[in-house]
Amino acid sequence: MKFNKDCEVIWHDRKRYLGMPLSFYRYYIVKKDDEWLKFFRHKGFINAIIDDINVYRCFDVSLIVTFVDRIFNTGTIRIKSNDANSPVFHMRHIKNAYKVRDLISNIIEIERKKKGVGITEFQMPHN
């Protein structure tokens, strides 16, 4: 995936099968100076679907690790946001999922503080 020259890719990976990156799903965390920080999901080879979420809109990060994921050091990160198009954003079967989850959680906290975005404890759940 191509980004502008002034964008910095902080992290990227692919969806993995049995620990090997044999997929056309790619995930990115991209920063543009101090303007924005986003999560991107790129699906497809010939026809592509590209989703993104502004990091400050995210409010919950969870990690799903199956038995097979433990064997191959992978996992699925589920990010909930108040984004209308992607209320639940999955990064499926990525490598080093525990470290990536911590990175994502830290990035979300930093961005929310920078933007002055607060969240209440009692939100309506997204289905």
MIROMAR-928810 format. One line per field, with one value per residue (C-alpha): residue number from 1; residue in three letters; y, x, z. Coordinates in pm, 1 decimal, always signed. Each point is the difference from the previous one (the first is absolute). Example, Ala and Ser with C-alpha at 12.3 -4.5 7.8 and 13.67 -1.06 7.14 Angstrom:
residues 2
nr = c(1	2)
rest = c(ALA	SER)
py = c(-450.0	+344.0)
px = c(+1230.0	+137.0)
pz = c(+780.0	-66.0)
end
This chain:
residues 127
nr = c(1	2	3	4	5	6	7	8	9	10	11	12	13	14	15	16	17	18	19	20	21	22	23	24	25	26	27	28	29	30	31	32	33	34	35	36	37	38	39	40	41	42	43	44	45	46	47	48	49	50	51	52	53	54	55	56	57	58	59	60	61	62	63	64	65	66	67	68	69	70	71	72	73	74	75	76	77	78	79	80	81	82	83	84	85	86	87	88	89	90	91	92	93	94	95	96	97	98	99	100	101	102	103	104	105	106	107	108	109	110	111	112	113	114	115	116	117	118	119	120	121	122	123	124	125	126	127)
rest = c(MET	LYS	PHE	ASN	LYS	ASP	CYS	GLU	VAL	ILE	TRP	HIS	ASP	ARG	LYS	ARG	TYR	LEU	GLY	MET	PRO	LEU	SER	PHE	TYR	ARG	TYR	TYR	ILE	VAL	LYS	LYS	ASP	ASP	GLU	TRP	LEU	LYS	PHE	PHE	ARG	HIS	LYS	GLY	PHE	ILE	ASN	ALA	ILE	ILE	ASP	ASP	ILE	ASN	VAL	TYR	ARG	CYS	PHE	ASP	VAL	SER	LEU	ILE	VAL	THR	PHE	VAL	ASP	ARG	ILE	PHE	ASN	THR	GLY	THR	ILE	ARG	ILE	LYS	SER	ASN	ASP	ALA	ASN	SER	PRO	VAL	PHE	HIS	MET	ARG	HIS	ILE	LYS	ASN	ALA	TYR	LYS	VAL	ARG	ASP	LEU	ILE	SER	ASN	ILE	ILE	GLU	ILE	GLU	ARG	LYS	LYS	LYS	GLY	VAL	GLY	ILE	THR	GLU	PHE	GLN	MET	PRO	HIS	ASN)
py = c(+0.0	+340.6	+295.5	+358.9	+85.4	+187.6	-310.1	-238.3	-367.0	-84.2	-367.3	-239.6	-369.2	-246.0	-247.1	-332.4	-360.7	-245.5	+277.7	+79.3	+326.7	-163.4	+250.2	+310.5	+164.2	+264.0	+215.9	+331.8	+262.4	+325.9	+344.4	+329.4	+250.8	+122.9	+13.9	-352.6	-359.9	-276.1	-374.2	-130.4	-335.4	-86.2	-300.7	-144.1	-35.3	+98.6	+182.6	+161.6	+116.3	+241.9	+85.1	+244.5	+124.4	+310.6	-123.1	+252.7	-144.2	-341.8	-89.6	-372.9	-242.7	-372.9	-295.5	-339.4	-282.6	-350.2	-316.4	+8.3	+369.2	-89.6	-259.9	+247.6	+314.8	+174.3	+145.8	+214.6	+354.4	+141.4	+378.3	+160.7	+357.1	+252.6	+7.6	-46.5	-206.0	-227.3	-25.8	-318.8	-17.6	-335.2	-67.9	-375.3	-249.5	+246.8	-80.1	+102.7	+91.6	+67.9	+264.2	+154.2	+18.2	+189.7	+232.8	+68.9	+62.6	+245.8	+181.5	+33.9	+146.6	+250.2	+112.6	+36.3	+220.1	+211.0	+52.6	+53.3	-278.4	-156.5	-300.7	-85.9	-336.9	-52.3	-14.4	-175.5	-321.1	-36.9	-320.1)
px = c(+0.0	+133.6	-9.1	+112.7	+364.5	-86.6	-167.1	+186.1	-95.4	+38.2	-93.8	-122.7	-74.0	-211.4	-266.4	+172.1	-96.5	+187.7	+244.9	+80.8	-105.1	-194.1	-281.2	-111.7	-100.5	+249.2	-13.7	+174.6	+33.2	+85.3	+85.5	+2.0	+210.7	-217.0	-314.3	-136.1	+69.7	-207.9	-45.9	-28.4	-126.7	+65.5	-187.9	+40.8	+238.6	-170.5	-289.9	+88.8	-206.2	+179.6	-145.7	+143.9	-81.5	+126.2	+179.4	-158.4	-346.0	+90.4	-106.5	+54.1	+275.4	-20.2	+213.1	-130.3	+254.9	-106.1	+196.7	+137.9	+88.8	+205.9	+194.2	+88.7	+35.0	-292.3	-330.7	-296.0	-33.5	-352.4	-28.4	-334.8	-57.6	-275.6	+67.3	-326.0	+154.8	+218.3	-131.4	+206.1	+338.3	+182.2	+367.1	-17.3	+277.4	+288.1	+347.1	+100.9	-358.7	+70.6	+262.5	-217.5	-298.4	+214.6	+127.0	-355.3	-129.3	+282.0	-51.1	-373.2	+57.2	+257.9	-218.6	-310.7	+192.8	+145.8	-344.9	-165.7	-248.7	-164.3	-223.6	-268.5	-12.1	-362.5	-21.0	-256.5	+158.6	+58.6	-128.3)
pz = c(+0.0	-88.1	+234.4	-51.6	+60.2	+318.8	+150.8	+228.4	+28.7	+369.6	-32.4	-268.3	-38.9	-196.7	+97.9	+55.3	-57.4	+220.1	+78.9	-363.8	-171.9	-283.6	-27.5	-182.5	+328.8	+111.6	+310.6	+66.2	+271.3	-175.5	+133.0	-189.1	+193.0	+288.0	-212.3	+38.6	+92.2	-162.8	-18.6	-357.5	-125.8	-365.0	-140.9	-347.1	-288.7	-325.6	+160.9	+330.3	+294.5	+231.1	+341.2	+248.4	+348.2	+175.0	+310.6	+235.3	-84.2	+144.9	+352.5	+52.6	-100.9	+59.9	-101.0	-110.0	+6.2	-101.5	+64.5	-356.9	+46.3	+307.7	-196.4	-276.0	+218.7	-168.2	+115.3	-100.7	+129.3	+19.1	+19.4	+79.9	-108.8	-41.8	-374.3	-191.8	-282.8	+215.4	+355.3	+43.1	-173.8	-4.1	-62.4	-47.6	+73.2	+21.0	+127.6	+357.4	+83.8	+370.5	-83.9	-270.8	+237.2	+252.2	-274.6	-117.8	+353.2	+70.6	-329.8	+65.8	+347.4	-129.9	-291.6	+215.7	+244.6	-284.2	-153.0	+337.7	-68.6	+302.3	+24.5	+246.0	+169.8	-99.4	-376.9	-210.5	-130.1	-373.1	-156.5)
end
